[in-house]
Amino acid sequence: MTWWLFSSVLLANVQKPSDVLELYVKENLEQVDIEQLQAYCDKALKNIDLSKAQHRAIIEKTEEGGGIAVWFLKAKSGSTVVVNAEKNRAWPMRELGQSGLYFSAEKFPPMSSVHFRYTVNGSRFPMGKEHRFGFENYSFGEMSLKQDHVPEGKLIKMPKHQASDEFFKGAIRDWWVYVPAQYQKDEPAKLMVFNDGSSFAMGEGNACIVLDNLIHAKKLPVMIAVFINPGEIPNQDLKKPAYKNRSDEYDTCTATYANFLEKEILAQVYAEYNVSKRAEDHAIGGSSSGASCAFSAAWYRNDLFTRVLSFVGSYTDFRRIGDFPQDEGEKSKYGPWKVAHDYPSLIRKTEPKRSIRVYLQDGENDLDNNLGNWFLNNLRMEAALKFSGYEVNTVWGKGMHSKKHGMSVLPEMLEWLWQ
């Protein structure tokens, strides 16, 4: 009875990844260590089949801005089990006795990331989106923070929009219009569109505050901003989730999305506000597929957009093997069906060049998977744009596939974009 009480107290000692790390580096595990780790695993990864290698790492952030990661996996006892990551990194997993439960732990500094997969006896499990984590830390400058002396613009929630049969039939979306305090009906305003709009218009470093500050400081012209989300198509079975139409809208590189914006969204904006109709007064931006979509809008409708803001742009290949179709009908005007991976070649070979100014942001720890390497493809975009004489600027960091870095430098990016 005395030992059981003592063991129960010890089991409570492993409560977080830093506790697991202490045991991982311990030379010899005692039985009580094994019991502690098994109990922690059962609690932290409850109801997860650890033999399928589809689960996330357990993360604890550290005070200095990094973090500690812990992995557990089940495999046949006596196996060689390793956590592998990019840049030739690997963390051998230790078996808890002969239980077939393996664990590993590691401490990571700030501005580091991991795209991992499990390997058992040399065979790798697939790597999914849940197999990545990172520790990004950015500060926000004065132009990203609300200032008491700066007039505040209005962010107006528009009625939900349902696409017509011509574009993305049945897709319903949220969208907002930002109107700066300095807007005057008798003076045409510039225009900027943000794809995945809600993520830009709300939260830390949001674009509305940045626009307030930059317009007030006369570092940006007076502009109306449209923040628009991708559409969702309701399921006929109301108990099931709606179909996410984002990839269909953003990853198909034709004029369709820009045409949709012009006819169904911007037409409403033009009717309500005095907005310049000149393409050089229009910009469009986004993150990930929303960024490559923004470039598509300017590339195929250069008469509508001439300025592009790109965060962690998905200039990668979303086609399946053997899937290189020719578009039919209206889209055939633009030649073979393309994905954003093709843009560097198109940019180099297209003459005369379009009138496009582009600001690219990405991090060296962006995604690297079967669709491509995001950072390398952003470098390809930069090289092609420079080779062909386009106005292009870049900001590269160490971040992952997220908007965190981009939002921290949004004021500088917007200022350059609108020079």
FISETI-517080 format. One record per atom (N, C-alpha, C, O, CB): x, y, z. Coordinates in pm, whole numbers, plus 50000, padded with zeros to 5 digits. Glycine has a CB too. Layout:
FISETI-517080
XYZ;...
This chain:
FISETI-517080
500844988050000;500005000050000;500885012650000;500595022549933;499045000050124;501965011950076;502855023550081;503465026549944;503545038149904;503975021250183;503895015749870;504475017749737;503445023449639;503775031949557;505035004449682;502205018949647;501185023849554;500925038749575;500755046249479;499875015849572;500885042849703;500685057049731;501865065149679;501695075949622;500485059349882;503065059949698;504275066749653;504275067849500;504625078249445;505535059349702;503885056849432;503835056649287;502815066549233;503065073149133;503525042749236;501655067549298;500605076649253;501085091149259;500785099149171;499335074949338;501835094249364;502365107749376;503355110549264;503355121449206;503045109749513;504195100649233;505175102649127;504525104048991;504985111848907;506155091149126;503435096648968;502765097348838;502295111548807;502235115448691;501585087748835;501975118948908;501495132548888;502635142148853;502375153548815;500775137449012;503895137648866;505025146548842;505205149948694;505695160748662;506275140348895;504815140948603;504935143648460;503635149848413;502635142848391;505265130448380;503655162948397;502435170148363;502565178548237;501575183848186;502025178848477;503795179848186;504005188348069;505235183447993;506025175748046;504175203248110;505405187947867;506515183247785;507895185147848;508785176847828;506485190247654;508095195947924;509415197747986;509725186548085;510885182848102;509485211248057;508685181048149;508895169648238;509295157248158;510135149448200;507615166748321;508675155648040;509005144247954;510435145447905;511165135447899;508035143447834;510865157647870;512215159647822;513245155547927;514285149847892;512425174147783;512985158448052;513905154448159;514095139348162;515195134448186;513395159248294;513015131948139;513115117448139;513735112348010;514415102048011;511745111048161;513505119247899;514065114747771;515595114747775;516235105947718;513565123647656;516185124747841;517645125647845;518235117647961;519455116847974;518065140247855;517395111948043;517885103648153;518475090848097;517865084548010;516745100548254;519625086848146;520345075548086;519565062548098;519455055148000;521695073948152;519045059448215;518305047048235;516935050148296;516835057048397;519105037348328;515905045048232;514555047048283;514205036248385;514395024348360;513535047048168;513705040648499;513235031248600;511765028148574;511115034848494;513445036948742;511245017848643;509855014048623;508895025448654;507895027348585;509525002048710;509215033048757;508345044148791;508375054948682;507365061548659;508775050148926;509525056748614;509595066048502;508675061648389;507965069748329;511045067348451;508705048848361;507885043248254;506395045248285;505605048848198;508185028148234;506045042848411;504645044548451;504205059148438;503095062148395;504415039548595;505095068148477;504775082448464;504545086348318;503575093348287;505905090948524;505425081848231;505315085448090;504075079348025;503405085847945;506555080948015;503765066848060;502575060448005;501315067648050;500385069647972;502525045648046;501295071448177;500125078648230;499965092248162;498855096248129;500245080448382;501085099248141;501025112148074;500525110747931;499685118447886;502405118948075;501055100747860;500645098247722;499145095247715;498445100647630;501455086647662;498665086547804;497235082847804;496345094947824;495265096047765;496945072447913;496805104047908;496005116047935;496095126347823;495085132147782;496455122348066;497305128447773;497525139047673;497015135247534;496575143847458;498985142347664;497065122247503;496665117647370;495525107547381;495545096947319;497865111347295;494555111047460;493425102347486;492625099747358;492385108847279;492525108447594;492215087247340;491375083047227;492035084947091;491345086246990;490075090747229;493355085047086;494085086046959;494815072946934;495485067647023;495105098046961;494675067546813;495385055246775;496815059146739;497085063946629;494675047946654;497725056946832;499105061246814;499875052646716;501005056046681;499815061246946;499295041646670;499985033146573;499845038246430;500565033746341;499445019046582;498925047746408;498695052646272;499535064946237;499555069146122;497245056046256;500225070546334;501155081746311;500475093646246;501085100446162;502305077146224;499245096446283;498515107646225;498325119046326;497635128846296;497155103046174;498925117946443;498675127546550;499765138246555;500865136646502;498585120246684;499435149146621;500355160346637;501365157546748;501175148746832;499585173146668;502435165146746;503335165446860;502675173446971;501805181746945;504735171446821;503105171047093;502605178647208;503605189947233;504805187647245;502435169647336;503095202347241;503975214047244;503805221847374;502685223947422;503685223147123;504935226147429;504965235447542;505855247147504;507025245247472;505475228447673;505315259247507;506105270947472;506995274947588;506615273547705;505195282647432;508165279947557;509125284247659;509105299447673;508645306547583;510545279347625;509625304447786;509595318847813;510385326747710;510025338147679;510145321647952;511455321047656;512275328347559;511665328547420;512235334547329;513645322247554;510515322047401;509835322647272;509975310247187;509425309747077;510335334147196;510695300347233;510805287547163;509785277747217;508675281447254;512215281847175;510165265047220;509235255147271;509855241447286;510965238947239;508055254347182;509115232747353;509515218747372;508465210047305;507265211947325;509665215047524;508935200547223;508035191447153;508215177347207;509335173047237;508275191747000;507105170147220;507115156247265;506335147847165;505245151647121;506505154847409;506915136447130;506255127147038;506055113547105;506915109047180;507075125646907;504925107247079;504675093447120;504215085446998;503515090846911;503605092747235;504595072846990;504165064146880;504135049746929;504955045747012;505105065646757;503195041946876;503125027746907;503585019546787;503155021946674;501685023646948;504445010046812;504965001046708;505344987846773;505304986546896;506195007446633;505704977946693;506094965046747;507304966546839;508254973646806;506414955146633;507254959946953;508354960947048;509674956846984;509734947046909;508074952247171;510724964347014;512034961546959;512314968246826;513384966246768;512194947046943;511374976346777;511564983246650;512514995146665;512755000046776;510204988046594;513034999546553;513825011846549;512885022946503;512455023146388;515075010646454;512575032146593;511585042546566;512265056246578;512965058946675;510365041546664;512055064546478;512735077546471;511735088146426;510855085446344;513955076946373;511875100146481;511175111846428;512145118846333;513205123346375;510695121546543;511785119646206;512625126046106;512025139546066;510815141246063;512785117045982;512905149046036;512465162245992;513365167045880;514395161045852;512455172246110;512965178145818;513775183945711;515115188545767;515305189045889;513035195645644;516035191945677;517385196345713;518155185345785;519005188045871;517315208845801;517835172745748;518565161045800;518525159745952;519465154846013;519995161645755;517425164146012;517285162946157;516545150146192;515645145746120;516535175146214;516925144146303;516285131746347;516385130546498;517385134446559;516925119446278;515315124946560;515285122746704;514865108246730;513685104846713;514315132746774;515805099746770;515455085846799;514425085046912;514485092947007;516725077846837;513515075846901;512485074147003;512875062447093;513375052247047;511095071746939;512635064147221;512955053747321;511705045747353;510615051247368;513545060147451;511875032647364;510735024147400;510585023647551;511575022647624;510915009947343;509375024247597;509095023147740;509035008347776;508005001847760;507765030447778;510145003247826;510244988947856;510094980847729;510804983247631;509164984747958;509174971247731;508854963447612;507374965347576;506714956147529;509184948347634;506894977347600;505464980247584;505054983047439;503874982247407;505094991947669;506024986347352;505684990447217;505285005247209;504905010047102;504564981947164;505385012347321;505125026747323;506465033947323;507305031747410;504245030947447;506655042547223;507925049547205;507715064547228;506635069947203;508505046847064;508765071247275;508655085747295;509955092747263;511035086747264;508245088747439;509845105447233;511005113947207;510645128147246;509475131647254;511435113147058;511665136347272;511435150347311;512625158747269;513745153847261;511195151547464;512355171447242;513425180647202;513005195047234;511825198547230;513745179147051;514005203247267;513775217347292;514225225347171;515295222947116;514525222047420;513395235047129;513665243047010;513745257847046;513005262547132;512585240646902;514635265146981;514775279547009;513705287546935;512985282146851;516185284546968;513595300546966;512685309146889;513055309246741;514205306946705;512705323446944;512065311846658;512225312346512;512755299246455;513605299246366;513165323646475;512245288246507;512575275146451;511285268046416;510215271446466;513425266646552;511385258146329;510205250746288;510585236446254;511755233346232;509515257446168;509585227846251;509795213646223;508645208546137;507475210546168;509915205346354;509005201846027;508045194245947;508485179645961;509475175445901;508005199045793;507745172146041;508245158946081;507385147546027;506255149445983;508315157946232;507995135446032;507265123146006;507925111946086;509095112746123;507235119845853;507145101746113;507645090346190;508215079746096;507685077345988;506525084446278;509305073446139;509925062546063;510055050446154;510615051446263;511315066846006;509535039046108;509625026446183;510395016446099;509955012645990;508215021046220;511555011946151;512405002246081;512685006545937;512694998345846;511754988446081;512925019545919;513285024845789;512115028745700;512315034845595;514095015145718;510885025245740;509705028745660;509065041345714;508775042345833;508695017145659;508845050945625;508315063745667;506795064145655;506225059245558;508935075045584;506165069845756;504735072745748;504555085645667;505455093945664;504095074045892;503415087345602;503175099845529;503205111845623;502915110745742;501825099145456;503555123245567;503575135645643;502335143745608;502095146645491;504875143845615;501555147445708;500355155345686;500475169145747;501515172545805;499145148245743;499415177045733;499455190745783;499565191345934;499995201545989;498225198245738;499175180446003;499295180346149;500735177546194;501025177946313;498355170046209;501615174646099;502985171046131;503935182946117;505055181446067;503455159546042;503515194446160;504395206046157;504085215346274;502945216246320;504265213546023;505095222246320;504935232346425;506125241746418;507155238546358;504815225746567;505975253246478;507065262846479;506845273446585;505785274246647;507215269246343;507865281546605;507845291646710;508285304846651;509475307946646;508755287546830;507305312646606;507575325446542;507255336846638;506215336746705;506745326846412;508135346546645;507945358046733;508265370746657;509385372646609;508815356846860;507285379446646;507475391946574;506925403446656;505965401846731;506795391446436;507545414946642;507045426946708;506315435546605;506575434646485;508205434946775;505415443746654;504645452546567;505075466946591;505135471546705;503125450846590;505365473946482;505785487846492;504605497246511;503445493046518;506555491746370;504925510146519;503925520446547;502785520246446;501635522246483;504575534146549;503095517746319;502075518246216;501125506246219;500125506146147;502735518946081;501415496346302;500535484846316;499685485546442;498845476846466;501345472146316;499905495846523;499225496946651;498235508546650;498495518846587;500235498646765;497145507046718;496125517446724;496675529746794;497265528846902;494865512246798;496475541346731;496965554046785;495765562946819;494855564646737;497925561146683;495775568546939;494635576546984;494375588746896;493235593046880;494865581147126;495425594346838;495285606646761;494905604146615;494685613646540;496565614546767;494835591546574;494585588246433;493095585646412;492505577346482;495415575946389;492475592646317;491055590046288;490835575646244;491625570046167;490545599646178;489765569846294;489505555646269;488505554046154;487425559946155;488965548746397;488885545946056;487975542945947;486895533245991;486915528146103;488735537345827;485945530645901;484845521545931;485035508345856;485365508245737;483485528045895;484835497445926;484815484245863;483365479745860;482775476645964;485735473845939;482785479345742;481355476845726;481125462445682;481615458045578;480745486745624;480375455145764;480015441345729;478905441845624;477835447245648;479555433245855;479195436045508;478225435945399;477315423745410;477675413845473;478955436145263;476125424345348;475255412445348;475965400745280;476735402745186;473925415545275;475715388845328;476345376945268;476075376845118;474975379945072;475805363945334;477095373245043;476955372944898;476855358544849;477655350044887;478145380144831;475885355944764;475745342944700;476095344444553;475485352444482;474305337144718;477065336844507;477535338044370;476455333944271;475615325444301;478795329544348;476495340044156;475545336844049;475925323743983;476945317744016;475485348143945;475105319343890;475395307043816;476645308643729;477285298743694;474205303143729;476985320943695;478145323443610;479455320943683;480425316343622;478125337643557;479495323943814;480725322543891;480465314644019;479665318944102;481325336343924;481125303344036;481105296144163;479675294144213;479325298144324;481935303644269;478865288244131;477425287044155;477105282444297;477585272044343;476825277344055;476295290344364;475805286844498;476745290044611;476385288244727;475495272644502;477965294744581;478935297444688;478525309944765;478265320444706;480375299144630;478465308744896;478085319844984;479305324445061;480085316345110;476935315645081;479455337745073;480675342845138;480375355345220;479425362645194;481755345845034;481235357645320;481235370045397;482195379745332;483205375845274;481605367545545;481875392645343;482805402745296;482555416045367;481465418545418;482695404545145;483565424445369;483545437045441;484125448045353;484945445445264;484335435845574;483705460245378;484275471845309;484835481445414;484145485445507;483205478945219;486095485045398;486755494845485;486705508445417;487075509945300;488235490745515;486235518345491;486155532045440;486965540945534;486595542245651;484665537045429;488045547045488;488865555345577;488155568245617;487255572845547;490195558745510;488545573845728;487945586345776;488155597645677;487365607145673;488525590145912;489205596845596;489545607745505;488795606745371;488965615445286;491045607845479;487995596545352;487285594845225;486315606345200;485545610145288;486525581445223;486365611845079;485455622445036;484775618044907;485435613244815;486215636045016;483485619544903;482705614744789;483125621244657;482975615144551;481245617144813;483645633544662;483975640544539;485395637744491;485825643544391;483805655244559;486125628844560;487505625644521;487635610544505;487455603144602;488525630944627;487955605544383;488055590944363;489105584644455;490235589344462;488405587844216;488715574244525;489635567144614;490315555844539;489805550844439;488875561544737;491475551944587;492135539944535;491375527744589;490465529044671;493655539444576;491765515844542;491075503544581;492085492644612;493065490744540;490125498844470;491835485344722;492635473444751;491725462244797;490835464244879;493695476544858;491975450344742;491205438344776;492105428844853;493255426544815;490625431544648;491585423244963;492305413145041;491535400045034;490405399245082;492485417745189;492135389844974;491555376444979;491685370745121;492515375345199;492245367044876;490845360745154;490795355945293;490625367945386;491335369245485;492085347745330;489685376445351;489595389745409;489505390545559;490125399245619;488465396345354;488745381645622;488565382745766;489875381345841;490045387545946;487585372345815;490795373345790;492075371345858;492965383645847;493895385145927;492785359245803;492725392345751;493495404745738;492845416345814;493535425245863;493645408545591;491525416145823;490795427645879;490655427046030;490245436846092;489435428545818;491005415646090;490785414046234;492025408046298;492825401546232;489545405146261;492185410146428;493305404346501;494505413646508;494445425146465;493705391546437;495585408446563;496785416246589;497425420946459;497605413146365;497795408146671;497765433746454;498405439146335;497475440246217;497935440646102;499575430746297;496175440846241;495215439846130;495325451546034;495755462546069;493805439046183;494915448745911;495115458245802;494325471045818;494755481445768;494755451745672;493195470645886;492405482945904;493175493145987;493185505045953;491055479645972;493805488746095;494615497846177;495795503046096;496125514846103;495115490746305;496425494246020;497565498345937;497125508745836;497815518745816;498185486145866;495985506645771;495485516345674;495155529545741;495465540245688;494235510845603;494515529045859;494245541445934;495515549545953;495555561545924;493615538246072;496565542946001;497805549846035;498525555145911;498985566545908;498735540546111;498625546645808;499375550545689;498665561545610;499315570545557;499605538545600;497355560945602;496615571345532;496705584545608;496885595145549;495135567245514;496585583745741;496705595845823;498085602145809;498225614345805;496425592645970;499115593745801;500485598645788;500835602545644;501955606745616;501455588145838;499865601245554;500055604245412;501125595645348;501785599645253;500405618945394;501305583545403;502195573745341;501445564645245;502065557045170;502885565545448;500125565345248;499265558445152;498225568245103;497815577145178;498605546045215;497775566844979;496645574944933;495365570245001;495315559345056;496515574244779;494345578444995;493045574445048;492525562744965;492475563544843;492025586445046;492155551945032;491695540244958;490565533045029;490495532645152;492845530744935;489705527444948;488665518144994;489265504244991;489935500644894;487365519044906;489045496245094;489555482545097;488385472745106;487435474845181;490525480445215;488485462245027;487495451545029;488145439145088;489165434345037;486935448644885;487575433945194;488045421745259;487035410845228;485885411445274;488225423745414;487435400745152;486485390845104;486955376645134;488115373145108;486265392544953;486065368745188;486385354845220;486065345745102;485235349245018;485615350245344;486705334145093;486315324344992;484915319245021;484435320045134;487315312644988;484265313944919;482895309444935;482775295444994;483715287644993;482215309744803;481585292645045;481215279345092;479895275545027;478975283745018;481125278845248;479805263044981;478585258344918;477845249545018;478355239045056;478885250444785;476645253745060;475915246045162;475655231745117;475395229045000;474595252845195;475725222545213;475425208545187;473915206745191;473245212145279;476125199145290;473375199045097;471935196445098;471505189545226;470385191145273;471525188044977;472415181745280;472195175745411;472675185845515;473875187345538;472935161945426;471735192745578;472095203545670;472905198945790;473485207045861;470845210445717;472935185945812;473705180645924;475185179345889;476025176845976;473145167045966;475505180945761;476885179645716;477465193445686;476725202645651;476975170445591;478775194945699;479385208145677;479315212545532;479185204345441;480845208045723;479405225545512;479415231145377;480705227745306;481735225245369;479215246445381;480665227545172;481845225045090;482695237745084;482195248445049;481445220344946;483965236545119;484865247945115;485315250344970;485975241844910;486105245645209;484955261544916;485215264244775;486535271644752;486815276144641;484085272344716;487355272844857;488545281244851;489525276844742;489975285144663;489245281144984;489845264044736;490825259544638;490295261244496;491055265044406;491185244844662;489005258544474;488435260344341;488555274844296;488755277544178;486975255944340;488425284044388;488485298244355;489925303244344;490235311044254;487745306244459;490795298744435;492115304544445;493195297244366;494135303544318;492515304944587;493085284144351;494175276244293;494025273444145;494925267644084;494295263444366;492915277244085;492725275743941;493125288843876;492435298943890;491245271943906;494225288743805;494845301243759;494295305543623;494925303243520;496355299543751;493145311743625;492535317743508;491995331443550;492255336043661;491395308643448;491255337743461;490675350943490;489385349943569;488825360243607;490425358443362;488905337843596;487555336243652;487365343843783;486355350743799;487275321643674;488295342643876;488115349144006;488095364343991;487275371144054;489235344844102;488995369743909;489005384243889;487715388943822;487185399443856;490225388343805;487225381143727;485965384643662;484815384643763;483945393443759;485665374843548;484825374843853;483825374243959;483885386644047;482865392744077;484025361644045;485095390444087;485245402444169;484675414644098;483925422444156;486725404744204;485035416143973;484625428043899;483095428943887;482505439443912;485255427943759;482475417943849;481045418343816;480135417343938;479035423043939;480725407243722;480575410044042;479645407144150;479985413944283;479115415444369;479575392444172;481225417944300;481625424444425;481965439144402;481385447944465;482835417144487;482905441744313;483345455544292;482235464144233;482195476144257;484555455944202;481345458044157;480215465644103;479395471844215;478905483044203;479325456644015;479245464444325;478515469844440;479305481044507;478725490944552;478225458744542;480615479544512;481455489944574;481415502544490;481275513544543;482915484944589;481535501044358;481495512644269;480165520144282;480115532444274;481715508444124;479085512644302;477765518844310;477595527344436;476815536844438;476685508244306;478345523744541;478185530544670;479255541244694;479005551244760;478225520444783;480465539044639;481575547944669;482225553044540;482125546644435;482625540844756;482865564344550;483585570044437;484995563944435;485895568544505;483645585644446;485145553544356;486405546244348;486955547344207;486225545744110;486215531344388;488235550144197;488885551044067;488715537943991;488785527144049;490375554444083;488485538843860;488345527043775;489665523343708;489725513443635;487265529343670;490715531043731;491995528543665;492715516643728;492775515543850;492885541043671;493245507843645;493915495843695;495105499343783;495385492343880;494375487143579;495815510243751;496985514043831;496595518843970;497455520444057;497765524943761;495295521043992;494795525044124;494205513344202;493565515144306;493755535844109;494425501244150;493855489244213;494955479544254;495875476744176;492875482344117;494865474444376;495795464344426;494995452644481;493835454144518;496735470144536;495635440844485;495005429044541;496065420944613;497195419944567;494295420544430;495685415144726;496655407544804;496035395744873;494805394144876;497305416444906;496885387344928;496405375644999;497555367645056;498725371245042;495565366944909;497195356745119;498165347945183;497995333745130;496875329145110;498015348245337;499115326845108;499075312945062;498395312044926;498815318844833;498345303945165;497355303944912;496635303244785;495955316444753;495755319844637;495595292044788;495605324044857;495035337344835;496035346744771;495645356044701;494545343144965;497335344344795;498375352644734;498565349044587;498625357844502;499705351144810;498675336244558;498815332144417;497575336044338;497675339344220;499065316944407;496405335544403;495175340044339;495235354944307;494775359344202;493965337144429;495825362644398;495985376944374;496865379344252;496585388144170;496585383844499;497945371544240;498795373144123;498045369143997;498195375643893;500075364744137;497245358544004;496435354543888;495515365743844;495345368243724;495615341943921;494905372543941;493995383343908;494705394443830;494165399643733;493365389144035;495925397843873;496675408243803;497235403243670;497345410843574;497805413243890;497585390443665;498175384843542;497145383943430;497405388043317;498775371043571;495985378443462;494965376243360;494035388143341;493415389443236;494155364143394;493935396743441;493125408843429;493975420943467;493685428143563;491845407943519;495025422843388;495925434043415;495255447443387;495775457943424;497175432643331;494095446943323;493295458843304;492475462343427;491805472643431;492385457143185;492535453443529;491765455443652;492675457443774;492365465543861;490845443643676;493785449943780;494725450843893;496155452143841;496525445543744;494585438543986;496945460443907;498355461843868;499325460343986;500535460343966;498575475343803;498795459044107;499655458144227;499275445644305;498095442944328;499515470844317;500285438044348;500045425144413;500825424244543;502035426644547;500425413444319;500125420644650;500725418244782;500655403344809;499555397544810;500015426544895;501785396944831;501825382344841;502495377744970;503695379944989;502565376444720;501705371445059;502245365045180;502335349945155;501365343845110;501355368145306;503485343945183;503715329345172;502945323545053;502205313845067;503285322145303;503145329444936;502375325744818;502535311144778;503635305644779;502775334344703;501415304944743;501405290744704;501675289444554;500795285544477;500045284044740;502895292744513;503285291544371;503765277344345;504895275144300;504385301944334;502885267844373;503225253744368;502225246444279;501295252444225;503235247544511;502425233344264;501655225444167;500555217644236;500825207544302;502575215944090;499315222144222;498175215444283;497565204644193;496535198744228;497125225644319;498195202044078;497695191443992;498045177744047;499025176044118;498255193043851;497205167944011;497535154044039;498395148643925;498455154743818;496245145444057;499055137543948;499875131443843;498995128143723;497935122043738;500585118543896;499415132243606;498655129543485;497505138843461;496785137443361;498145115843489;497295148543550;496165157643538;496655171143486;496905180343563;495445159343674;496795172243355;497205184743292;496205188043181;496555187943063;498665183643236;494945190943220;493895192643119;493965205943046;494605215443091;492535191243184;493295206242932;493035218642861;491665223642904;490705216042905;493125216842706;491575236542939;490265242242970;489445243442843;489975244842733;490405255943038;488155242942860;487255244542747;486445257242763;486435263342870;486335232342734;485775261242657;484885272742665;485635285742687;486675288142627;483905270742775;485085294142773;485605307542795;487065307442840;487845316042801;484765314842898;487425297442922;488785297242977;489835294242872;491015297242892;488875287143089;489435288042758;490405284042657;491105296142594;492145294542530;489725275842550;490535308142612;491185320142560;492595321842617;493455328142555;490345332342591;492815316042735;494075318242804;495035306542785;496075305842851;493825320542951;494705297342694;495625286442665;495505275142764;494475273742830;497015291542662;496565266942777;496515255042864;496185258743008;496575269343058;497845247542860;495465249843071;495125251543213;496415252043293;497285243543278;494195240043263;496525262043379;497765264143452;497545263643602;496425265443651;498385277443413;498625261243674;498645263143819;499745273143850;500535276743763;498865249643895;499795277643975;500715288444009;502185284343993;503055292943979;500465292944151;502455271343996;503825266543974;504345270843837;505565271843817;503875251343988;503455273143742;503845276643606;504205291343588;504775295043485;502745273043511;503895299743686;504085313943665;505515318143635;505715326543547;503615321243786;506545312843703;507895317243669;508225315543521;508875324243462;508885309743752;507795304543461;508055302543318;507225312043233;507715317743136;507765288143278;505945313743270;505085322943195;505625337143201;505625344243100;503665322443249;506085341343319;506625354843336;507825356943244;507945367343179;507025357343483;508705347043238;509915348243157;509605348543006;510315355142930;510855336543187;508565341542965;508315339542822;507255348742764;507045348842643;507925325442797;506575356542849;505485364942802;505995378942768;506555385842853;504375365742907;505785383042642;506135396442596;504955402142518;504305394742444;507425396242510;504675415042531;505325424042626;504915420742769;503875414442790;504995438742595;505705424842865;505385421843003;504175429543049;503865440342997;506575424843092;503475423943149;502335430743207;502795442643291;503975444043323;501505420943293;501845451243326;502115462243418;501755457543558;500625459543604;501325475243379;502725451343625;502465445643758;503625449143851;504785447343816;502265430143750;503285454043969;504255456344077;503945446344187;502795445344230;504195471244131;504955438844235;504715427544325;505615428544448;506805431344437;504955414244253;505035426144565;505815424844688;505605410744740;504485406744771;505385435644796;506705403044749;506665389044793;507215387844934;508275393444965;507455380044696;506515380545020;506995377245154;506945362245171;505985355745129;506145384545265;507965356545233;507935342245267;509025339445370;509845348045401;508135333445139;508995327145424;509985322945522;510655310045479;510035301545414;509335321145659;511905308545513;512665296945467;512155283845527;512535273145480;514115298645502;511315284545628;510725272445687;509285270245642;508515263545709;510775273245838;508935276045527;507615273745470;507495259045429;508445251345442;507375283045349;506325255245379;506015241245349;506955235345245;507455242245156;504585240145300;507175222345259;507915214445161;507245200845157;507455192545245;509465213245198;506415198545054;505655186045046;505475181944901;506185186944814;504265187545114;504535172744875;504405167544739;503875177644639;503895175044519;503515155544741;503405189144686;502975199844596;504135208844556;504045216144458;501865208144660;505215208344633;506375216544602;506995222344727;506555219644839;505985227644509;508025230244707;508695237344815;508305252044804;508705258844710;510255235444809;507525256844900;506955270344892;508035281044883;507965289944799;506075272945013;509035280144969;510045290644970;510845290844840;511095301544784;510995288745089;511235279244791;511985278744666;511155284144550;511695290544460;512435264344636;509865281544552;509025286544444;508795301644454;508585308144352;507685279344445;508825307144575;508805321744587;510105327744534;510095338444474;508565325844733;511225320844558;512495325444501;512465324744350;513015333444283;513655317044556;511815314444294;511655313244149;510835324944094;511145330543989;510985299844112;509795328444168;508975339944126;509815352644125;509775360344029;507765341644220;510585354944232;511425366844238;512405367244121;512555377644056;512195367244370;513065355944094;514055355643986;513415358343851;513965365643769;514775342043984;512245352443827;511575354343698;511115368843682;511265374543574;510375344943686;510555374643787;510085388443780;511255398043755;511125407343675;509355392243909;512375395743822;513545404343801;514105402643660;514465412443594;514635401243906;514175390243614;514695387543481;513875394843374;514425399943276;514695372443453;512565395243395;511675401043294;511435415943314;510645421943241;510365393843295;512095421843412;512035436343428;510845441543505;510475453243490;512025442443296;510225433243589;509105437843669;509595445243793;510725443243839;508205425943710;508735453743847;508995460043976;508645449844085;507475446444101;508175473443993;509635445144157;509405434844258;510245438044381;511395442344370;509735420744203;509665435744498;510395437144623;510115424644705;509085418144686;509985450144700;511005421244796;510845409044874;511245411345019;512055420045050;511685397644814;510655403345107;511095402745245;511075388045285;510015381845294;510185411545340;512245382645309;512385368445345;512705367245495;513455375345550;513495361545259;512125357245558;512375354845699;512605340145726;512955332545635;511215359845783;512415336145849;512595322245890;511265315545922;511245304245972;513515321446010;510165322345896;508865317445938;508365305345862;508975300645766;507885328245925;507225300445910;506575288845851;505485293645755;505505305045709;505975279745960;504545284745727;503445288245637;502365295045718;501335289145751;502885275545564;502615307845748;501655315645826;501775330245787;502705334245717;501905313745979;500805338345832;500785352545801;501485360845907;501545373145894;499365357245787;502035354646011;502555362146124;503655371946082;503625383646119;503085352646228;504625367046005;505715375745962;505165386745871;505495398545889;506815367645890;504335382945775;503795392645682;503015403645750;503145415345713;502915385745583;502205400145850;501425410345920;502325419945995;501985431746010;500435403846015;503465415146044;504365423846119;505055434146030;505465444746078;505415415446191;505185431145902;505835440545809;504835446145708;505245452045607;506995433545736;503545444545735;502525449445642;502645464345612;502495468145496;501155446645697;502915472845710;503035487145677;504105490045572;503875497545478;503325495145802;505275484045589;506365486345493;506015480845355;506335486845253;507665479845543;505345469345353;504965463445225;503955472145152;504085474445032;504405449445246;502945477045224;501925485445161;502505498645113;502145503445006;500795488045259;503395504345192;503985517145153;504755515745023;504625524244934;504905522345263;505555505045011;506295502944886;505355499844771;505525505044661;507315491444902;504355491544796;503435487244690;502735499044625;502465498944505;502415477644746;502425509444707;501655520844657;502515532944625;501985543844607;500625524644758;503815531244617;504685542444580;504275547744443;504885557244392;506185538144581;
